[in-house]
Amino acid sequence: MRQEAPGPARGRVHVSELGSAFDLLAALGEGDGFLMERNGLGVGAAGAWATDTVEARAGIDAIRDVGSAALLRLRALAGEQDALTPVAVGVLPFAGGDATLRTHARVVRRTGPHQAWLVRIRREGAGLPAFRAQPIGPVALPRRPFTDVQQRALPPPGDYADAVRAATARIRAGGLRKVVLARQIRVETGRALDVRLLAAHLRAVDPDAYTFVAPTPRGVLVGASPELLVSKRGRRIRSNPLAGSAPRFGDPEQDRESARALGASPKDREEHAIVVEAVAETLRPFCDQLAWDPEPVVLATANVWHLSTLFRGTLRDPAPHVLELVAALHPTPAVCGTPRAAAGAIIEELEPSDRGSYAGPVGWIDTQGDGEWAIALRCAELAGDHATLYAGAGIVADSRPDAEVDETDRKFRAFLDSLRWG
């Protein structure tokens, strides 16, 4: 494990209450800042105070181990304090990379509709770090749509369709039930993007999603994910995998028909059942009790209908910390496939570039080992005047290449429109 700390490893925690209307986006710092918010609740952070990194090596579970390292650091900071405490935050790689979590000097936590708390870490011998809310700039009209010249698909639609054909052939041959194949679009925006304005727009479009901003080794990942990987509060856990999707439409009747068709689709129900089976199998050994929806629910997001199953459980005592659960679950068949190793090999073979942090876990852990982790979907990685957009589709034996190209194109179009606001 490598530990990096911009300041001394020792400090004291100071907690104060903020006004009930405080906006978490106003707590987001420049550069290394972090945000994760759903329906007004979550975490906004600025001023990295310490960093924990576990290097990916054979036999090392980097996600679990970086969680354990961060938890030790947080508990040493908090001491006997058992009220609101510091958190470690981050986005973790989809596969094979080093796992990094940051503890910030200034964190705002919104724990309820009228509860906002400022948690600051004071270095020994120093005063409290200054905290100043960062107002969000005026939201002007969106800029013009990006031209075709500004966009480069990787792979192009035809090559992606060929990859889907190759994947379905492997599935029909046996040994593989499902694989999730992703595409990228790289956009030259011609300007420096405003991360905060983009996040504000994503949050406004779909407040039920997990709006997130997180630094990565290659830039800043910004998105609005509909999918909860796992949350933990004491011994209570929740998970909400999504798999199987259909487009939304402006016409109400057409939109309802799309939802009805999704709920009745054998292909999409099979894709979803694979994920539910895997999540249940993974979580059951950790739990005294585990329950989930007997039938998938058709869930509405801003642009897509999804099949959704909500899991609720009570952990065995002593309970693992939340990143032990993340490490066991990730990557689920919703973003990788099954069997996991075979699907991962197909992804590595058929996707022309690595995913980085796309489809990796994004979230936070506190001194109790509690936390909330979504999957980094519906997102773009920003670096200077470039943005890399990601979209994927679950492939099973009955998948049609043209339909999977259309699904990813719809996801891209929705985020390209949001990108005009940044």
VMD Tcl script that draws the C-alpha trace (Angstrom):
set ca {
  {0.00 0.00 0.00}
  {1.16 3.53 -0.76}
  {-0.05 6.39 1.45}
  {0.28 9.98 0.33}
  {-0.56 12.90 2.58}
  {-0.30 16.56 1.54}
  {-0.24 17.50 5.23}
  {0.59 15.85 8.56}
  {-1.12 12.55 9.23}
  {-2.39 13.87 12.58}
  {-5.25 16.26 13.04}
  {-8.46 17.04 14.88}
  {-12.03 17.00 13.65}
  {-14.40 19.94 14.07}
  {-18.13 19.64 13.24}
  {-20.56 22.55 12.88}
  {-24.12 22.85 11.61}
  {-24.95 24.71 8.40}
  {-28.19 26.23 7.24}
  {-30.81 23.74 6.12}
  {-30.84 25.13 2.57}
  {-27.11 24.66 1.94}
  {-26.42 23.35 -1.59}
  {-23.84 20.56 -1.74}
  {-22.56 21.89 -5.07}
  {-21.38 24.99 -3.19}
  {-18.99 22.75 -1.21}
  {-17.36 21.24 -4.31}
  {-13.71 22.27 -4.49}
  {-11.61 22.84 -7.58}
  {-9.38 20.08 -8.95}
  {-9.53 17.44 -6.24}
  {-13.09 18.22 -5.13}
  {-15.72 15.50 -4.84}
  {-19.52 15.43 -5.01}
  {-22.07 12.67 -4.64}
  {-25.68 13.70 -4.22}
  {-29.13 12.18 -4.63}
  {-32.30 14.14 -3.95}
  {-30.31 16.77 -2.07}
  {-28.54 14.32 0.28}
  {-24.92 13.27 0.14}
  {-21.37 14.61 0.34}
  {-19.50 17.60 -1.08}
  {-15.76 17.89 -0.39}
  {-12.79 20.16 -1.01}
  {-9.11 20.39 -0.07}
  {-7.58 16.89 -0.08}
  {-5.96 16.34 3.32}
  {-4.69 12.78 2.88}
  {-4.71 10.12 0.18}
  {-4.66 6.34 0.50}
  {-3.72 4.24 -2.51}
  {-3.49 0.46 -2.81}
  {-1.57 -0.64 -5.86}
  {-3.17 -3.34 -7.98}
  {-1.10 -6.50 -7.74}
  {-1.83 -10.20 -8.15}
  {-3.58 -11.53 -5.07}
  {-4.42 -8.04 -3.73}
  {-8.01 -6.93 -3.38}
  {-7.30 -3.25 -3.89}
  {-10.88 -2.06 -3.25}
  {-11.25 -3.89 0.08}
  {-7.75 -2.99 1.22}
  {-7.95 0.72 0.40}
  {-11.22 0.80 2.33}
  {-9.53 -0.77 5.36}
  {-6.62 1.70 5.14}
  {-8.93 4.70 4.87}
  {-11.06 3.42 7.74}
  {-8.01 3.22 10.04}
  {-7.08 6.79 9.11}
  {-10.61 8.08 9.68}
  {-10.94 6.38 13.06}
  {-7.61 7.76 14.21}
  {-8.81 11.24 13.27}
  {-12.21 10.92 14.90}
  {-11.02 9.38 18.16}
  {-13.91 8.89 20.56}
  {-16.23 11.15 18.59}
  {-19.24 9.15 17.39}
  {-21.32 11.93 15.83}
  {-20.83 13.07 12.24}
  {-17.30 12.18 11.24}
  {-14.89 12.59 8.33}
  {-15.32 10.52 5.21}
  {-13.01 9.10 2.56}
  {-14.30 9.47 -0.98}
  {-13.43 8.49 -4.51}
  {-14.16 6.70 -7.74}
  {-12.47 3.33 -8.22}
  {-11.36 1.72 -11.49}
  {-13.56 -0.69 -13.37}
  {-10.78 -3.27 -13.49}
  {-7.11 -3.74 -12.80}
  {-6.06 -0.29 -11.62}
  {-4.81 1.17 -8.36}
  {-7.54 2.05 -5.86}
  {-7.41 5.54 -4.34}
  {-9.51 7.25 -1.66}
  {-9.12 10.82 -0.44}
  {-9.87 12.35 2.93}
  {-10.68 16.05 2.54}
  {-10.09 18.90 4.96}
  {-13.54 20.38 4.33}
  {-16.60 18.18 3.84}
  {-20.28 19.06 3.87}
  {-22.66 16.20 4.62}
  {-26.39 16.51 4.07}
  {-28.04 13.73 6.07}
  {-31.66 14.89 5.86}
  {-33.86 17.49 4.16}
  {-33.08 20.04 6.89}
  {-29.70 18.76 8.12}
  {-26.38 19.96 6.73}
  {-23.09 19.62 8.57}
  {-19.61 21.00 7.94}
  {-16.83 18.60 8.95}
  {-13.33 20.12 8.99}
  {-9.95 18.59 9.81}
  {-7.57 20.89 11.65}
  {-3.88 20.06 11.43}
  {-2.14 19.95 14.78}
  {-0.78 23.36 15.66}
  {-2.91 25.11 13.04}
  {-6.29 26.78 12.92}
  {-9.42 25.46 11.28}
  {-9.19 25.35 7.47}
  {-11.12 28.19 5.92}
  {-14.47 27.31 4.39}
  {-16.25 29.47 1.87}
  {-19.25 28.34 -0.14}
  {-18.65 28.52 -3.90}
  {-21.73 29.98 -5.57}
  {-22.80 28.29 -8.78}
  {-22.48 30.55 -11.79}
  {-25.53 31.69 -13.73}
  {-26.98 28.98 -15.94}
  {-27.09 30.51 -19.38}
  {-28.73 29.05 -22.46}
  {-27.07 25.84 -23.68}
  {-24.35 26.19 -26.27}
  {-24.75 24.95 -29.81}
  {-24.80 21.18 -30.42}
  {-21.43 19.59 -31.10}
  {-20.75 18.98 -34.78}
  {-19.84 15.62 -36.25}
  {-16.30 16.93 -36.79}
  {-15.94 17.43 -33.04}
  {-16.92 13.83 -32.24}
  {-15.04 10.56 -32.69}
  {-16.72 7.25 -31.87}
  {-14.54 4.46 -30.49}
  {-15.44 1.99 -31.87}
  {-17.62 3.34 -34.69}
  {-21.21 2.03 -34.77}
  {-20.47 -0.61 -37.41}
  {-17.53 -2.02 -35.48}
  {-19.59 -2.05 -32.29}
  {-22.30 -4.02 -34.10}
  {-19.61 -6.51 -35.18}
  {-18.48 -6.80 -31.54}
  {-22.08 -7.55 -30.49}
  {-22.28 -10.28 -33.16}
  {-19.03 -11.78 -31.91}
  {-20.28 -11.70 -28.32}
  {-23.63 -13.34 -29.12}
  {-21.79 -16.08 -31.04}
  {-19.62 -16.76 -27.96}
  {-22.70 -16.87 -25.72}
  {-24.50 -19.31 -27.99}
  {-21.39 -21.51 -28.08}
  {-21.65 -21.94 -24.29}
  {-19.59 -20.93 -21.28}
  {-20.87 -17.34 -21.24}
  {-24.37 -16.07 -20.35}
  {-23.97 -12.31 -20.66}
  {-21.37 -9.67 -21.42}
  {-21.65 -5.88 -21.24}
  {-19.92 -4.08 -24.10}
  {-19.16 -0.37 -23.87}
  {-18.42 2.35 -26.40}
  {-16.84 5.79 -26.14}
  {-17.31 9.10 -27.91}
  {-14.46 11.57 -27.63}
  {-15.53 15.18 -28.04}
  {-13.36 18.22 -28.75}
  {-15.52 20.81 -27.06}
  {-13.49 23.86 -28.12}
  {-13.72 25.33 -24.61}
  {-12.93 24.59 -20.99}
  {-15.98 22.87 -19.52}
  {-17.55 24.08 -16.27}
  {-17.84 20.97 -14.10}
  {-20.18 22.63 -11.62}
  {-22.63 23.85 -14.26}
  {-22.67 20.42 -15.89}
  {-23.31 18.74 -12.52}
  {-26.06 21.26 -11.75}
  {-27.77 20.46 -15.07}
  {-27.49 16.69 -14.58}
  {-28.95 17.02 -11.10}
  {-31.85 19.13 -12.36}
  {-32.69 16.69 -15.16}
  {-32.73 13.62 -12.89}
  {-32.65 14.39 -9.13}
  {-33.33 10.71 -8.34}
  {-29.96 9.77 -9.87}
  {-26.63 9.90 -8.04}
  {-25.01 13.06 -9.39}
  {-21.25 12.74 -8.93}
  {-17.99 14.59 -9.57}
  {-14.75 12.75 -8.84}
  {-11.12 13.23 -9.88}
  {-9.47 10.39 -11.81}
  {-5.89 9.80 -12.99}
  {-6.97 11.17 -16.40}
  {-9.24 14.07 -15.48}
  {-12.57 14.53 -13.72}
  {-15.46 12.10 -14.02}
  {-18.89 13.76 -14.01}
  {-22.17 11.91 -14.25}
  {-25.62 11.03 -12.95}
  {-25.88 7.33 -12.22}
  {-29.23 5.59 -11.71}
  {-27.66 2.51 -10.10}
  {-26.88 1.91 -6.42}
  {-24.21 -0.77 -5.99}
  {-24.55 -0.93 -2.19}
  {-25.23 1.29 0.80}
  {-24.62 0.44 4.47}
  {-26.03 2.04 7.61}
  {-25.02 0.05 10.68}
  {-26.09 -3.49 9.91}
  {-28.67 -2.46 7.29}
  {-27.74 -2.66 3.62}
  {-29.44 -1.87 0.32}
  {-28.55 -2.61 -3.30}
  {-30.47 -1.69 -6.44}
  {-29.13 -3.38 -9.58}
  {-30.51 -2.35 -12.96}
  {-30.35 -4.36 -16.17}
  {-32.54 -4.36 -19.24}
  {-33.56 -1.04 -20.74}
  {-35.87 0.67 -23.22}
  {-36.04 4.24 -24.57}
  {-38.23 7.03 -23.16}
  {-40.45 9.05 -25.52}
  {-42.05 12.48 -25.39}
  {-45.42 11.08 -26.39}
  {-47.04 9.67 -23.19}
  {-48.76 6.76 -24.95}
  {-45.61 5.73 -26.79}
  {-43.62 6.09 -23.57}
  {-46.04 3.84 -21.65}
  {-45.91 1.24 -24.42}
  {-42.10 1.25 -24.27}
  {-42.25 0.58 -20.52}
  {-44.85 -2.17 -20.96}
  {-42.79 -3.86 -23.68}
  {-39.69 -3.76 -21.49}
  {-41.47 -5.41 -18.59}
  {-42.67 -8.20 -20.90}
  {-39.43 -8.66 -22.89}
  {-37.93 -12.18 -22.44}
  {-34.51 -10.90 -23.54}
  {-34.45 -8.05 -21.02}
  {-35.90 -10.16 -18.21}
  {-33.19 -12.76 -18.77}
  {-30.52 -10.05 -18.74}
  {-31.94 -8.72 -15.47}
  {-32.36 -12.14 -13.84}
  {-28.66 -12.85 -14.36}
  {-27.78 -9.75 -12.33}
  {-30.29 -10.48 -9.55}
  {-28.98 -14.04 -9.15}
  {-25.40 -12.79 -8.86}
  {-26.18 -10.04 -6.33}
  {-28.22 -12.43 -4.17}
  {-25.47 -15.06 -4.26}
  {-22.83 -12.47 -3.32}
  {-24.69 -10.75 -0.48}
  {-26.31 -13.79 1.14}
  {-23.17 -15.00 3.00}
  {-22.78 -11.54 4.60}
  {-26.37 -11.36 5.86}
  {-28.63 -12.70 8.59}
  {-31.57 -11.58 6.45}
  {-31.74 -10.69 2.77}
  {-34.87 -9.89 0.75}
  {-35.51 -8.52 -2.72}
  {-38.38 -7.71 -5.06}
  {-39.97 -10.95 -6.32}
  {-40.47 -9.40 -9.77}
  {-38.45 -6.65 -11.47}
  {-39.94 -3.16 -11.39}
  {-39.92 -0.92 -14.47}
  {-38.00 2.16 -13.29}
  {-38.16 5.54 -15.03}
  {-35.02 7.63 -15.44}
  {-34.78 10.85 -17.42}
  {-34.00 9.18 -20.75}
  {-34.29 5.41 -20.30}
  {-36.62 2.83 -18.74}
  {-34.83 0.15 -16.71}
  {-35.73 -3.12 -15.05}
  {-34.93 -2.67 -11.36}
  {-34.73 -4.93 -8.29}
  {-34.28 -3.50 -4.79}
  {-32.38 -5.60 -2.23}
  {-32.64 -5.01 1.54}
  {-30.60 -6.89 4.10}
  {-29.36 -7.14 7.69}
  {-25.67 -7.94 8.02}
  {-24.23 -10.58 10.30}
  {-22.40 -9.33 13.40}
  {-19.61 -8.22 13.24}
  {-20.54 -6.37 10.08}
  {-17.99 -5.79 7.30}
  {-17.21 -2.24 6.23}
  {-18.99 -1.03 3.12}
  {-15.99 -1.43 0.82}
  {-15.75 -5.12 1.68}
  {-19.24 -5.41 0.21}
  {-18.23 -3.26 -2.78}
  {-15.21 -5.49 -3.39}
  {-17.36 -8.63 -3.30}
  {-20.03 -7.24 -5.64}
  {-17.92 -5.38 -8.20}
  {-18.16 -5.79 -11.12}
  {-21.72 -7.10 -11.17}
  {-23.17 -8.66 -14.33}
  {-24.95 -5.31 -14.86}
  {-21.64 -3.76 -15.99}
  {-19.45 -6.79 -16.78}
  {-21.33 -10.03 -17.43}
  {-21.29 -13.60 -16.21}
  {-19.30 -15.67 -15.56}
  {-17.23 -12.69 -14.44}
  {-13.82 -13.92 -15.62}
  {-15.06 -15.00 -19.05}
  {-17.00 -11.75 -19.54}
  {-13.99 -9.69 -18.46}
  {-11.82 -11.47 -21.02}
  {-14.34 -10.71 -23.79}
  {-14.47 -7.05 -22.73}
  {-10.69 -6.82 -22.87}
  {-10.67 -8.44 -26.31}
  {-13.56 -6.57 -27.96}
  {-13.42 -3.07 -26.45}
  {-10.67 -1.06 -28.19}
  {-9.68 0.99 -25.11}
  {-9.86 0.48 -21.37}
  {-12.75 1.91 -19.37}
  {-10.70 3.64 -16.69}
  {-13.17 4.57 -13.94}
  {-16.29 4.22 -16.12}
  {-18.58 1.58 -14.56}
  {-16.42 1.55 -11.43}
  {-17.73 2.21 -7.89}
  {-18.09 5.85 -6.80}
  {-18.94 6.89 -3.24}
  {-17.80 7.38 0.34}
  {-17.00 5.57 3.60}
  {-17.11 7.01 7.15}
  {-15.57 6.06 10.49}
  {-18.33 3.54 11.20}
  {-17.57 1.68 7.99}
  {-20.88 2.93 6.63}
  {-21.24 4.53 3.22}
  {-22.97 4.68 -0.13}
  {-21.53 3.47 -3.44}
  {-23.11 3.89 -6.86}
  {-21.81 2.66 -10.22}
  {-20.23 5.38 -12.36}
  {-22.61 5.33 -15.33}
  {-24.15 8.03 -17.56}
  {-20.91 9.94 -17.30}
  {-18.07 11.69 -19.11}
  {-14.42 12.14 -18.21}
  {-13.34 15.75 -18.69}
  {-9.75 16.81 -19.36}
  {-9.10 20.35 -20.57}
  {-11.27 20.96 -23.63}
  {-11.87 17.24 -24.24}
  {-14.65 15.02 -22.95}
  {-14.83 11.24 -23.22}
  {-18.39 9.90 -23.01}
  {-19.19 6.29 -22.15}
  {-22.20 4.06 -22.79}
  {-22.73 0.32 -22.66}
  {-25.31 -2.37 -23.32}
  {-25.87 -5.83 -21.91}
  {-25.48 -8.58 -24.50}
  {-27.22 -11.96 -24.20}
  {-27.88 -14.70 -26.75}
  {-30.92 -12.94 -28.27}
  {-29.36 -9.48 -28.53}
  {-29.64 -7.75 -31.90}
  {-26.62 -5.65 -32.98}
  {-28.76 -2.83 -34.41}
  {-30.79 -2.56 -31.19}
  {-27.64 -2.42 -29.03}
  {-26.12 0.27 -31.26}
  {-29.36 2.24 -30.94}
  {-29.37 1.86 -27.14}
  {-25.83 3.24 -26.80}
  {-26.55 6.01 -29.33}
  {-29.56 7.15 -27.26}
  {-27.45 7.26 -24.11}
  {-24.80 9.28 -25.92}
  {-27.33 11.74 -27.33}
  {-28.75 12.41 -23.89}
  {-25.34 13.16 -22.38}
  {-24.17 15.18 -25.38}
  {-27.17 17.43 -24.82}
  {-26.27 17.81 -21.13}
  {-22.65 18.55 -22.05}
  {-23.81 21.69 -23.87}
  {-24.67 23.19 -20.45}
  {-21.16 22.74 -19.04}
}
mol new
graphics top color blue
foreach p $ca { graphics top sphere $p radius 0.5 }
foreach p [lrange $ca 0 end-1] q [lrange $ca 1 end] { graphics top cylinder $p $q radius 0.2 }
display resetview
